[in-house]
């Protein structure tokens, strides 16, 4: 894992795992209402910089915040740096298909991103703090229930840590034939 002091480059894209983010349809987004949007997910607005990234696949804006101290430190070491929320990587991944509901799980040691799709359309995108595969199962089932996804025909796409333990537990709740995993590290 790299520290901020170790990163140096002329042109860098920094993917940041910020706690909160909002996805706002581009047709509804109004730059002058950023504080109102942020008030939905952030308690304090002092010492943070709002950042927007376009999500072309969704015709939406991803709005999130970055601590100003971290931002300044990165800009000093990397002039020309651009900031993106790590959720953007997951939101821009293509769907495997559009016929069946799909749940994408993107897992690090302490965080999971869950994206649920129904009829090829994003239903939910959320980030949860986790301490192990049990938490991952809990939040996956919670999101599936919230989106009214039928477990017997939902595709599960897993990337990240806890592969073996997680897959054996996911098989208890979802059709084994619909579980796909890639052993990809999501750590920096």
C-alpha positions as CSV (number, residue, x, y, z in Angstrom):
1,X,0.0,0.0,0.0
2,X,1.5,3.3,-1.0
3,X,1.5,6.3,1.2
4,X,0.7,9.8,-0.1
5,X,4.4,10.8,0.2
6,X,5.5,7.9,-2.1
7,X,3.2,8.9,-5.0
8,X,4.9,11.2,-7.6
9,X,4.1,11.6,-11.3
10,X,3.6,14.2,-14.0
11,X,0.0,13.2,-14.8
12,X,-1.8,11.0,-12.3
13,X,-5.4,9.8,-11.9
14,X,-6.0,9.2,-8.2
15,X,-8.9,6.8,-7.4
16,X,-10.0,7.6,-3.8
17,X,-12.1,5.5,-1.6
18,X,-14.2,8.2,0.1
19,X,-16.8,7.2,2.6
20,X,-19.8,8.9,1.0
21,X,-20.9,9.5,-2.6
22,X,-24.1,10.6,-4.4
23,X,-25.1,9.6,-7.9
24,X,-27.2,12.3,-9.5
25,X,-28.8,12.1,-13.0
26,X,-27.0,14.6,-15.3
27,X,-30.4,16.1,-16.3
28,X,-31.1,17.0,-12.7
29,X,-27.7,18.0,-11.6
30,X,-27.3,21.7,-10.8
31,X,-23.8,22.9,-9.8
32,X,-25.2,25.6,-7.5
33,X,-27.0,23.0,-5.4
34,X,-23.8,21.0,-4.5
35,X,-24.1,21.8,-0.8
36,X,-27.7,20.6,-0.8
37,X,-26.7,17.3,-2.4
38,X,-23.8,16.9,0.0
39,X,-26.0,17.5,3.0
40,X,-27.7,14.1,2.2
41,X,-24.5,12.2,3.1
42,X,-22.1,14.5,4.8
43,X,-22.4,16.2,8.2
44,X,-19.5,18.7,7.9
45,X,-18.7,20.7,4.8
46,X,-15.7,22.6,6.3
47,X,-12.2,21.3,5.2
48,X,-13.5,19.3,2.3
49,X,-13.6,19.8,-1.4
50,X,-16.6,18.7,-3.5
51,X,-15.6,16.7,-6.5
52,X,-17.8,15.7,-9.5
53,X,-17.1,13.0,-12.0
54,X,-19.2,12.1,-15.0
55,X,-20.5,8.5,-15.2
56,X,-21.2,8.2,-18.9
57,X,-22.7,4.8,-18.7
58,X,-25.4,6.1,-16.3
59,X,-25.7,9.7,-17.8
60,X,-25.1,10.8,-14.2
61,X,-22.7,12.7,-12.0
62,X,-20.9,11.1,-9.1
63,X,-20.5,13.7,-6.4
64,X,-18.2,13.1,-3.4
65,X,-15.8,15.0,-1.2
66,X,-12.1,14.9,-0.6
67,X,-10.3,16.2,2.5
68,X,-8.5,19.4,1.6
69,X,-5.3,18.4,3.4
70,X,-5.0,15.2,1.3
71,X,-5.9,17.1,-1.9
72,X,-3.2,19.7,-1.4
73,X,-0.6,17.2,-0.5
74,X,-1.3,15.2,-3.7
75,X,-1.4,18.3,-5.9
76,X,1.9,19.5,-4.6
77,X,3.6,16.1,-5.4
78,X,1.6,15.6,-8.6
79,X,0.7,18.7,-10.6
80,X,-2.0,17.9,-13.0
81,X,-3.5,15.2,-10.9
82,X,-7.2,14.4,-11.4
83,X,-9.4,12.9,-8.7
84,X,-12.0,10.2,-9.1
85,X,-14.0,8.1,-6.6
86,X,-13.1,4.4,-6.7
87,X,-16.9,3.7,-7.2
88,X,-16.5,5.2,-10.7
89,X,-14.4,2.1,-11.7
90,X,-17.1,-0.2,-10.6
91,X,-20.0,1.8,-12.1
92,X,-18.3,1.9,-15.5
93,X,-17.7,-1.9,-15.7
94,X,-19.9,-3.4,-18.4
95,X,-22.6,-5.8,-17.3
96,X,-22.2,-9.4,-18.2
97,X,-25.7,-9.5,-19.7
98,X,-29.1,-7.7,-19.3
99,X,-31.5,-10.6,-19.0
100,X,-30.9,-11.6,-15.4
101,X,-30.6,-9.5,-12.3
102,X,-26.9,-9.0,-11.3
103,X,-25.1,-8.2,-8.1
104,X,-21.5,-7.0,-8.3
105,X,-19.4,-7.3,-5.2
106,X,-16.1,-5.4,-5.1
107,X,-14.3,-6.3,-1.8
108,X,-11.3,-5.1,0.0
109,X,-10.3,-6.2,3.5
110,X,-12.4,-3.5,5.2
111,X,-14.9,-2.3,2.5
112,X,-17.4,-3.7,0.1
113,X,-19.1,-1.9,-2.8
114,X,-22.4,-3.6,-3.8
115,X,-24.0,-2.7,-7.2
116,X,-27.4,-4.3,-8.0
117,X,-28.8,-4.3,-11.5
118,X,-32.3,-5.3,-12.7
119,X,-33.1,-5.3,-16.4
120,X,-29.7,-3.9,-17.1
121,X,-30.4,-0.8,-15.0
122,X,-28.6,0.2,-11.8
123,X,-30.9,-0.2,-8.8
124,X,-28.5,0.5,-6.0
125,X,-24.8,1.3,-5.5
126,X,-23.6,1.4,-1.9
127,X,-20.4,1.2,0.2
128,X,-20.2,-0.7,3.5
129,X,-17.5,-1.2,6.1
130,X,-16.9,-4.9,6.7
131,X,-14.7,-7.0,9.0
132,X,-15.1,-10.3,7.1
133,X,-17.1,-12.5,4.7
134,X,-20.1,-12.7,7.1
135,X,-20.6,-8.9,6.8
136,X,-20.4,-9.3,3.0
137,X,-23.1,-11.9,3.0
138,X,-25.3,-9.8,5.3
139,X,-25.0,-6.6,3.1
140,X,-25.4,-8.6,-0.1
141,X,-28.7,-10.2,1.1
142,X,-29.9,-6.8,2.4
143,X,-29.3,-5.1,-1.0
144,X,-30.9,-8.1,-2.9
145,X,-34.0,-7.8,-0.7
146,X,-34.1,-4.0,-1.1
147,X,-34.0,-4.4,-4.9
148,X,-36.5,-7.3,-4.9
149,X,-34.0,-9.6,-6.7
150,X,-34.9,-13.3,-6.9
151,X,-31.9,-15.2,-5.5
152,X,-32.4,-18.2,-7.7
153,X,-31.7,-16.3,-11.0
154,X,-29.5,-13.5,-9.8
155,X,-25.9,-13.4,-11.2
156,X,-23.3,-12.8,-8.5
157,X,-20.0,-11.3,-9.8
158,X,-17.3,-11.2,-7.1
159,X,-13.9,-9.4,-7.2
160,X,-11.5,-8.9,-4.3
161,X,-10.6,-10.6,-1.1
162,X,-12.2,-13.4,0.9
163,X,-12.8,-15.3,-2.4
164,X,-12.9,-18.9,-1.1
165,X,-14.7,-18.3,2.2
166,X,-17.2,-15.9,0.5
167,X,-18.0,-18.1,-2.4
168,X,-18.9,-21.1,-0.2
169,X,-21.2,-18.8,1.9
170,X,-22.8,-17.2,-1.2
171,X,-23.6,-20.7,-2.5
172,X,-25.9,-21.1,0.5
173,X,-28.2,-18.3,-0.7
174,X,-27.7,-18.0,-4.5
175,X,-27.7,-20.5,-7.4
176,X,-24.2,-22.0,-7.7
177,X,-24.2,-21.7,-11.5
178,X,-24.7,-18.0,-11.3
179,X,-21.7,-17.2,-9.1
180,X,-18.6,-15.8,-10.9
181,X,-15.4,-14.6,-9.3
182,X,-12.1,-13.2,-10.3
183,X,-9.1,-13.2,-8.0
184,X,-8.3,-9.5,-8.5
185,X,-6.7,-7.4,-5.8
186,X,-8.5,-4.2,-5.1
187,X,-5.7,-3.0,-2.7
188,X,-3.5,-0.1,-3.7
